[in-house]
Amino acid sequence: DDFGLMTYDPGYVNTASTRSSITYIDGGKGILRYRGYPIEQLAEESTFVEVAYLLLHGELPTETQLNEWEYETKQHTVVHENIKRQMEAFRYDAHPMGMLTSTVAALSTFYPEAKNVKDPANRMLQIRRLIAKVPTIAAFTYRHSLGHPYTYPNNELSYTANFLSMMFKMSDNFYEPHPALVRALDVLFILHADHEQNCSTSTMRAIGSSHADPYSALAGSAAALYGPLHGGANEAVLRMLTQIGDVKNVPDFISRVKNGEGRLMGFGHRVYKNYDPRARIIKQVADEVFDLVGRNPLLDIALELERIALEDDYFVSRRLYPNVDFYSGLIYQAMGLPVTMFPVMFAIPRTAGWLAQWNEMLEDPDQRIARPRQIYTGSDEREYVHLAHRR
Ligand code: CMC
């Protein structure tokens, strides 16, 4: 056997599953760059739509390229009425992330030509479709939870303004999202757009490596993102803060975490061992949004948790710092979103990253089907025992 030659690396802590030129992370120094551009500059200067182009094409677009990209993507914001009908069949209390995951999977049945993953032009068409339709489906999941009628996309608005409109506009009433809210959402989307080989992106590559269509692969990524250790963390943070309930309960909660009775959600990261650069930017966005819509009362609990944890030896010695999810949930809650929508808010921008990575994988001549090996720990060969003789 060849077991002796294998590396045992559960969770791929030290195994590069691919090569990639999209996102660079230096966990020790707290650096994150998309295609070489520092996340801080992109958050300050760019928009999500431009960042999606950058992730996919490798370069920032010229003005003409950006306009074309925006225009062509907007042609696909509407979903088939049967997709909408399918969504109507979900239970009234269905989790939005479950609705998103299965609806994205259902899209594959509407676009059978997407199976032709070898054709770059066809891939780009499916990519545009998904980037355009995921926000529409996401907003539908929210309206479904409320029992409110769906608001159709408005292609005269920007990507993020249109999303807010589909979420919050009621029938023919006038609705114009505050520009500061649109901008805050753009920054949040930029920060979440890609993060190299995290669990959901590795899932996209693994499913895509069998040449499954991108809708099926992306549904798998969304399912991976749903988990509380990944994209479900922002939801878990809010539940944790609500459960703590008051600043005076924070020390007791920290003691329980140190006794192994649960984790401090929104803390720790596999790669960032110094700080998460996204968390720093998100804290500023939080202040801007709170100025506009009012301060989230749970913020005081979060600040106190952060203050104590950053001084406590348990967290310091394990190099556990606030990650991107520690504050994003507080912002989404202040915007009026229920906690169940938080992972969906992560999935919308990450769609761009998943697709950029999927496209890159299919262009890489070295890429083979994802097929890890294992170290077998079971029984040696033994004789079959008939049912009558089993004890
Ligand atoms: N609270 C308390 N202890 C923790 C935490 C935490 N949040 N995270 C890690 N630890 C401890 C862990 O118990 C272990 O201690 P010991 O060495 O004594 O056994 C040590 O730190 C190393 O932890 P690990 O589980 O080996 O670390 P990992 O790299 O496998 O896990 C993580 C990374 C993000 C899953 C983990 O830190 C965690 O569960 N954090 C809370 C969930 C969370 O916030 N997730 C969002 C991640 S960022 C956005 C995203 O990717 O979706």
Boltz pocket constraint, residues with backbone or C-beta under 6 A from the ligand:
constraints:
  - pocket:
      binder: B
      contacts: [[A, 198], [A, 228], [A, 229], [A, 230], [A, 231], [A, 232], [A, 233], [A, 257], [A, 262], [A, 263], [A, 264], [A, 265], [A, 266], [A, 267], [A, 268], [A, 269], [A, 270], [A, 271], [A, 318], [A, 320], [A, 323], [A, 324], [A, 325]]
      max_distance: 6.0
